Amino acid sequence: MKTNDFSSSSSSSPSDRRIGALLRHLTAGTDADRVSSVFASPTSGGAGGSVFAHLVQAPEDAILGVTIAYNKDPSPIKLNLGVGAYRTEEGKPLVLNVVRKAEQQLINDRSRIKEYLPIVGLVEFNKLSAKLILGADSPAIRENRVTTVECLSGTGSLRVGGEFLARHYHQKTIYIPQPTWGNHPKIFTLAGLSVKTYRYYDPSTRGLNFQGLLEDLSAAPQGSIVLLHACAHNPTGVDPTLEQWEQIRKLMRSKGLMPFFDSAYQGFASGSLDTDAKPIRMFVADGGELLVAQSYAKNMGLYGERVGALSIVCKAADVAGRVESQLKLVIRPMYSNPPIHGASIVAVILRDRNLFNEWTLELKAMADRIISMRKQLFEALRARGTPGDWTHIIKQIGMFTFTGLNPAQVSYMTKEYHIYMTSDGRISMAGLSSKTVPHLADAIHAVVTKAL
Ligand code: KET
């Protein structure tokens, strides 16, 4: 088990840890002189110079920076497989039909106003979101043991949940899988938690390192927080089986480890909303407590609307009420209250049986298109006789394939083929189409036969 640089002592207070993390963040990659210049007199800008002149250029984000590089490329054959955002067969972003219908309904309703929402967001949206993830018949919902707050998509939900735990939970360490979505360590460190990793992926099998996972969670201190990808693990596309989830659940409950689920892809893994929520529901069914961060970015295509929810399942209704009161104290100074539009769209779709059914069909169509891209890419490599075992392309689940290509190979593919992807070799299958599969297969074939 590894402790990363970004983690800090678990004995300091959340605000100390946050300040420490911010300092490390600010001074990363600088030498001692430059570090001290951060604290030089703020008015020492020099003759007409800026007081910010000492700033070093920060690198672009490892995922979102790929799109920036792609946008700058004038090549007509360029292909963006970086960010996890769905594209149609024509390579275009998709606004779901149900979303258009819901928006029309909202616009036609002249009684709608633009007042502030409560700190916890749109209450109907919160109730419907809890039902969507925990199941309509969830005992926790029936017993009023769940509190749900609308947050700024998945990222905001993780951030609010992280800060709530840093303030009120007795253990300040969160274990995240190795590897994981690149924003996780930053979100939780800045929320005031210490971040450690547990083994997850085995590059030699391109599958789950289940033994390593169990060993690391067994060795974690009693009560530690554990970040779990609910489904469609990012970036590996490797999920535990339901039997493995059951073993993880038993182990975690026996050690009082606190599950914090990140559900950014509900419906995208299997095509079914209920199937993809099963691991979470297994943990709810045992009566224990947990957190879950939900995002509607991918499954409703509401990326830029920033709509998501944080639910905390508690053991008793009175506790859930007090938890909610404390969540409000986390949210109010952060962004006061969440936006109204995206949550209203989701509420319209989730409350209406017809729209809901239509949504599930559109979602299934997106998931199916991704699965068909997996098959096409696999076949294209087979047809080219590309050396190596590529069955992981069809075995992995969700939006991404973790190809196993190394950073040198990725950069060659970008330079020579104008194919953009994250340097860890992750490709967004949702960005691929039947027309672009041959180009990608040519590039992969070239790069693996080149021995870069
Ligand atoms: N969790 C995971 C696992 C995740 O992959 C993402 C986004 C999020 C949370 C946050 O999504 P939000 O838009 O805040 O609801 N991942 C894709 C986009 C990004 O990096 O922001 C990606 O990995 O490409």
Residues whose N, C-alpha, C, O or C-beta is under 5 A from the ligand:
A	BS01	KET	I63 G82 V83 G84 L152 S153 G154 T155 G156 W181 N234 D262 A264 S295 A297 Y303
